[in-house]
Amino acid sequence: MAPTVTDTPASAWLSLPRRSIWESKAVRTGALFTALAVCGVIILALVRQHIGTGPFLIGLLLAILPVPLLLWAFLWLDHVAPAPWQNVVFAIAWGACAATLVAIFANEYGEKLVSSAFSGTPSQSDHWSATFVAPLVEETAKGTAVLLLFLFRRRAFASIVDGIVLSGLAAAGFAFTENILYLGTAVNEDRDLGSTVLGSTTAATFFVRVLMTPFAHPLFTSMTGIGFAVAATVRPGRRWRWRWAPPLAGWLLAMVLHGTWNGSSLTSPGTFLTVYVTVMLPAFGLVVWLAFWARSNELRTIRTHLPVYAAAGWLALSEPAALGSMSVRATARRETRRFHGDAAARAVRDYTAFATRLAFLRAAATRGAPTPDFATRESELLHHLWSLKPWGRPALLAAALPPPPPFFPPPRTPRWGPPPPYYRPPTTYAPPPTAGRRL
């Protein structure tokens, strides 16, 4: 008989002490996302007022095109140990709403400050502002999302992948809102020049910002995310007090890349293409390689640190190898959904997630950086694993089995004896006896 998937009974919560309304996690989460939603409404209203309703809708339609691809890429990269959905939504909403709202007012103030401090033409002031002010403001605004997650959701940073994913999601949200403004402004410029709705300026802006460099903002902010991930996973010791150095170095590197990119875009096309080929593409390739290396290292961590629990009887002996293979995990979920439904597939997914978190927890303790609540957290994860074992263990072990060899049925022999010998035609041709004879 197959096990049943049930939720936690309501009676289990009756013994918990009552808390005030502001101590409720649900209330705090709701208040935070409400504030971000208000920021989103304000920023969209400001952009619409600045560029108009028609250009706003066109810019919104064009700016949303690369968003699904970016979200899929980051979520796929984070598939080994998926971040909680609250962290994912917070990072995207912060970048698209709060960071953009702060950047608009801070950039405007910075431009006025640069114009009053340095005498020069308006074009020179714009160049200085885009090269020095905008990188400082925007990378600080986007990096604040990573800083808040680092301070209040430290468990979200288990490896470098988490830093790249969370910072990249915040930057993707920021780029989405910024692209609406740039594309809408380009539509207005084409209309002023008497061009069509999608004239040369709009097409060029769409090509550069959406097709050519959709990874620009995620690349810049990923430097900050990598710095915070290194600080969260560093081993304590004599240099533990210097843990703030990696985030600071990542933030500075993000500003340098951003300023170099903005400065090259305001010069000649040759300089822009040179920076794109010699700086942007190699940096992007390096971050992609680092992300894949960190992802494989996560799977290696699972295979290395879970055998301890297998030896203690919490897991089967072959489960660590199965949990360390993404193909086995995907097969287990797919086959469970096929034969037992979505609820059972979710149980298998939760089983693999708890096992992965347990491996990361053990890895942190092994390298000398255990969390203060290590024993409590370990017991909690083991309890979840044990409760989901009836679904997770059989699915993983069945998915890890090698495929059966191909079946070739033996040849059938007729009941009346062996088949007749194969007829072979003569190798040489001889004319029949009657050939050439007159009939």
C-alpha positions in Angstrom: 0.0 0.0 0.0 1.4 3.4 -1.0 2.0 5.9 1.8 -0.3 8.9 2.0 0.8 12.6 1.8 -0.8 14.6 4.6 -0.3 18.1 5.9 0.6 18.9 9.5 -2.5 18.6 11.7 -3.9 21.8 13.1 -3.8 20.3 16.6 0.0 20.3 16.5 0.0 24.1 16.7 -2.3 24.4 19.7 0.6 24.1 22.2 2.6 26.9 20.7 2.6 30.2 22.7 0.7 33.1 21.3 2.7 35.9 19.9 2.0 39.5 19.1 0.9 40.4 15.7 4.2 42.1 14.7 6.1 39.0 15.7 4.3 37.0 13.1 6.4 36.1 10.1 3.4 36.3 7.8 2.6 39.8 8.9 6.2 41.0 8.5 6.4 39.4 5.1 3.1 40.9 4.0 4.1 44.4 5.2 7.4 44.1 3.3 5.9 43.1 0.0 3.1 45.7 0.4 5.8 48.4 0.7 7.6 47.0 -2.4 4.3 47.0 -4.3 3.7 50.7 -3.3 7.2 51.5 -4.6 6.4 49.7 -7.8 3.2 51.7 -8.4 5.1 54.9 -7.7 8.0 54.1 -10.1 5.7 53.0 -12.9 3.6 56.2 -12.5 6.7 58.3 -12.6 8.0 56.5 -15.8 4.6 56.8 -17.4 4.4 60.6 -16.6 7.9 61.1 -17.9 7.5 59.3 -21.3 3.7 59.2 -21.8 1.2 56.4 -21.9 1.8 55.1 -25.5 5.6 55.0 -25.2 5.3 53.5 -21.8 3.2 50.6 -23.1 5.6 50.0 -26.0 8.6 50.1 -23.7 6.9 47.7 -21.3 6.2 45.3 -24.1 9.7 45.4 -25.4 11.4 45.4 -22.0 9.6 42.3 -20.8 10.9 40.1 -23.6 14.3 39.0 -22.0 12.8 38.7 -18.5 11.5 35.1 -18.9 14.9 33.9 -20.3 16.8 35.5 -17.4 14.5 34.2 -14.8 14.6 30.7 -16.2 18.4 30.8 -16.3 18.8 31.9 -12.7 16.2 29.5 -11.4 17.7 26.6 -13.3 21.1 27.5 -11.9 19.6 27.4 -8.4 17.9 24.1 -8.9 20.3 22.1 -6.7 19.3 23.9 -3.5 16.4 26.3 -4.5 16.1 29.5 -2.5 12.8 30.1 -0.7 10.3 31.7 -2.9 10.1 34.7 -0.5 13.8 35.4 -1.2 13.4 35.1 -4.9 10.3 37.4 -5.0 12.0 39.9 -2.7 15.1 40.1 -4.9 13.1 40.7 -8.1 10.7 43.2 -6.4 13.5 45.1 -4.8 15.4 45.5 -8.0 12.3 46.4 -10.1 10.7 48.7 -7.6 12.7 50.0 -4.6 16.2 50.1 -6.2 14.8 51.8 -9.4 12.9 54.4 -7.3 16.0 55.2 -5.3 18.2 55.4 -8.4 15.9 57.8 -10.2 16.0 60.4 -7.4 19.7 59.8 -6.5 20.9 60.0 -10.1 19.0 63.3 -10.6 20.5 64.7 -7.4 24.0 63.4 -8.4 23.7 65.0 -11.9 22.9 68.4 -10.3 25.8 68.0 -7.9 28.2 67.2 -10.7 26.9 70.1 -12.9 27.4 72.6 -10.0 30.8 71.2 -8.9 32.5 70.9 -12.3 32.2 73.6 -15.0 31.7 72.2 -18.5 29.2 71.6 -21.2 26.0 69.7 -20.5 27.4 66.7 -22.5 30.5 66.6 -20.4 28.4 66.7 -17.2 26.3 63.9 -18.5 29.4 61.9 -19.3 30.8 62.4 -15.8 27.5 61.5 -14.2 27.0 58.3 -16.2 30.6 57.2 -15.5 30.9 57.9 -11.8 27.5 58.8 -10.3 25.2 56.2 -11.9 27.4 53.2 -11.0 27.7 54.3 -7.4 24.0 54.9 -7.0 22.7 51.9 -9.0 25.1 49.3 -7.6 24.5 50.5 -4.1 20.7 50.3 -4.6 20.8 46.9 -6.2 23.3 45.5 -3.7 21.2 46.6 -0.8 18.9 43.6 -1.6 21.8 41.2 -1.2 22.9 43.0 2.0 19.4 42.7 3.5 19.2 39.0 2.6 22.7 38.5 4.1 21.7 40.1 7.3 18.3 38.6 7.9 18.3 35.4 5.8 21.9 34.1 6.3 20.8 30.6 5.5 20.1 31.7 1.9 23.9 31.9 1.3 25.1 28.3 1.3 27.4 28.6 -1.7 28.5 31.0 -4.4 25.5 30.0 -6.5 23.2 31.7 -4.0 25.0 34.9 -4.2 25.0 34.9 -8.1 21.4 34.0 -8.3 20.0 36.5 -5.7 22.1 39.4 -7.0 21.3 38.5 -10.6 17.5 38.4 -9.9 17.7 41.8 -8.2 19.6 43.2 -11.2 17.2 41.6 -13.7 14.3 43.4 -12.0 16.2 46.7 -12.1 17.1 46.3 -15.8 13.5 45.6 -16.6 12.2 48.9 -15.2 15.2 50.8 -16.6 14.6 49.4 -20.0 11.0 50.6 -20.0 12.3 54.2 -19.4 15.0 54.0 -22.1 12.8 52.3 -24.7 9.9 54.7 -24.1 12.3 57.7 -24.4 13.6 56.3 -27.7 10.0 56.0 -29.0 9.4 59.6 -28.2 12.6 60.6 -30.0 11.5 58.7 -33.1 8.1 60.4 -33.0 9.8 63.8 -32.7 11.9 63.0 -35.8 8.8 62.0 -37.7 9.7 58.3 -37.9 7.5 55.3 -37.3 6.6 54.0 -33.9 9.6 51.6 -34.0 12.1 53.9 -35.7 15.9 53.7 -35.9 16.4 55.0 -32.3 14.0 52.5 -30.8 15.5 49.7 -32.8 19.0 50.6 -31.9 18.1 50.9 -28.2 16.3 47.5 -28.3 19.2 45.8 -30.0 21.8 47.1 -27.6 19.9 46.8 -24.3 17.7 43.8 -24.9 19.4 41.6 -27.4 23.1 42.5 -27.1 23.6 43.1 -23.4 20.7 41.7 -21.4 23.3 40.3 -19.0 24.9 43.7 -18.2 23.2 44.6 -15.0 23.2 41.0 -13.6 26.9 40.8 -14.5 27.7 44.0 -12.5 25.7 43.1 -9.4 26.9 39.5 -9.4 30.2 40.8 -8.2 28.5 42.0 -5.0 26.6 38.8 -4.7 29.8 36.7 -5.0 31.4 38.9 -2.3 28.5 38.3 0.2 28.5 34.6 -0.6 32.2 34.3 0.1 31.7 36.2 3.4 28.9 33.9 4.4 30.8 30.7 3.7 34.3 31.7 4.8 36.0 29.6 7.5 36.4 31.5 10.8 39.9 32.0 12.1 42.4 34.7 12.7 41.1 36.7 9.8 37.4 36.3 10.7 37.2 40.0 11.5 38.0 40.8 7.8 34.8 39.1 6.6 33.5 42.5 5.4 36.3 42.7 2.8 34.8 40.3 0.1 31.5 42.2 -0.1 33.3 45.6 -0.2 35.6 44.3 -3.0 32.7 42.9 -4.9 30.8 46.2 -4.6 33.8 48.2 -5.9 34.4 45.8 -8.8 30.7 46.1 -9.7 31.0 49.9 -9.8 34.2 49.7 -11.9 32.6 47.4 -14.5 29.4 49.5 -14.6 31.4 52.8 -14.9 33.6 51.3 -17.7 30.5 50.1 -19.6 28.7 53.5 -19.2 31.8 55.4 -20.2 32.4 53.4 -23.3 28.7 53.7 -24.4 29.1 57.5 -24.5 32.2 57.5 -26.7 32.7 56.3 -30.2 31.2 53.0 -31.5 34.6 51.5 -31.9 35.4 52.1 -28.2 32.1 50.6 -27.3 32.6 47.4 -29.3 36.2 47.1 -28.0 35.0 47.2 -24.4 32.2 44.8 -25.2 34.5 42.3 -26.7 37.5 42.6 -24.4 35.8 43.3 -21.1 32.2 42.4 -21.0 32.2 39.1 -22.8 35.2 37.7 -20.9 33.8 38.8 -17.6 30.5 37.2 -18.5 32.1 34.0 -19.5 34.1 33.9 -16.3 31.0 34.4 -14.1 29.2 31.6 -16.1 32.1 29.3 -15.6 32.2 30.1 -11.8 28.5 29.5 -11.5 28.7 26.1 -13.2 31.8 25.2 -11.1 29.9 26.2 -7.9 26.9 24.2 -9.0 28.9 21.1 -9.5 30.6 21.7 -6.2 27.1 21.7 -4.5 26.4 18.3 -5.9 29.9 17.1 -4.7 29.1 18.5 -1.2 25.9 16.3 -1.1 27.8 13.2 -2.1 30.6 13.9 0.4 28.7 14.9 3.6 25.6 12.7 3.5 27.3 9.3 3.8 27.6 10.1 7.6 23.9 10.0 7.9 23.6 7.0 5.7 26.0 5.1 8.0 23.9 6.2 11.0 20.8 4.7 9.4 19.0 7.9 8.4 19.6 7.3 4.7 20.1 4.3 2.5 23.7 3.6 1.6 23.2 4.4 -2.0 21.1 7.6 -1.4 23.9 10.1 -1.2 25.0 9.2 -4.7 21.4 9.4 -5.9 20.9 12.8 -4.3 24.1 14.1 -5.8 22.8 13.5 -9.3 20.4 16.0 -10.9 19.2 13.5 -13.5 18.3 10.9 -10.8 16.4 13.6 -8.8 14.5 14.7 -11.9 13.7 11.1 -12.9 12.4 10.4 -9.3 10.1 13.4 -9.4 8.8 12.7 -12.9 8.1 9.0 -12.3 6.4 9.8 -9.0 4.2 12.4 -10.6 3.4 9.9 -13.3 2.2 7.1 -11.1 1.1 8.8 -7.8 0.2 12.4 -8.6 1.5 16.0 -7.9 1.3 15.7 -4.1 3.6 12.7 -4.1 6.0 14.5 -6.5 6.1 17.5 -4.1 6.9 15.2 -1.3 9.9 13.8 -3.3 11.0 17.4 -4.1 10.8 18.4 -0.4 12.8 15.2 0.5 15.6 16.1 -1.8 15.6 19.8 -0.6 15.8 18.8 3.0 18.6 16.4 2.3 20.5 19.1 0.4 20.2 21.6 3.2 21.4 18.9 5.6 24.5 18.3 3.5 25.2 22.1 3.4 24.7 22.4 7.1 27.1 19.5 7.8 29.6 21.0 5.3 29.6 24.3 7.2 30.2 22.5 10.5 33.0 20.4 8.9 34.9 23.5 7.7 34.7 25.1 11.1 31.8 27.5 10.6 28.7 25.9 12.2 25.6 27.9 12.7 24.7 28.7 16.4 21.6 26.5 16.1 23.4 23.6 14.4 22.0 20.9 16.6 18.4 22.2 16.5 18.6 22.7 12.7 20.1 19.3 12.2 17.3 17.6 14.2 14.7 19.5 12.4 16.0 18.5 9.0 16.4 14.9 10.0 12.8 14.9 11.3 11.5 16.2 7.9 13.6 13.5 6.1 12.2 10.8 8.3 8.6 11.9 7.8 9.0 12.0 4.0 11.1 8.9 3.7 8.2 6.6 2.5 8.0 8.7 -0.6 11.6 10.0 -1.2 13.7 6.9 -0.6 11.9 4.5 -3.0 11.6 7.1 -5.7 15.3 7.9 -5.6 16.5 4.3 -5.3 14.3 3.3 -8.2 15.5 6.2 -10.4 19.1 5.4 -9.6 18.8 1.8 -10.9 20.7 1.2 -14.2 18.4 0.7 -17.2 17.7 -2.9 -18.1 19.6 -4.4 -21.0 17.8 -4.5 -24.3 15.8 -7.7 -24.9 16.5 -9.7 -28.0 14.1 -12.7 -28.3 15.8 -16.0 -29.4 15.2 -17.1 -33.0 12.3 -19.4 -33.4 12.9 -22.9 -34.9 10.0 -24.4 -36.8 8.5 -27.6 -35.4 9.1 -29.5 -38.6 12.9 -29.2 -38.5 15.6 -26.8 -39.4 15.1 -24.3 -42.3 16.3 -25.3 -45.8 19.8 -24.4 -46.9 20.2 -20.9 -48.3 20.0 -20.9 -52.1 23.2 -19.5 -53.7 23.1 -18.5 -57.4 25.9 -19.7 -59.7 28.9 -17.5 -59.8 29.4 -18.0 -63.6 26.8 -17.8 -66.2 26.4 -20.7 -68.7 23.9 -20.4 -71.6 21.2 -23.0 -71.6 21.5 -26.0 -73.9 19.0 -24.6 -76.4 20.8 -21.2 -76.7 21.5 -20.4 -80.4 19.7 -23.5 -81.7 17.2 -23.0 -84.4 13.8 -24.1 -83.3 
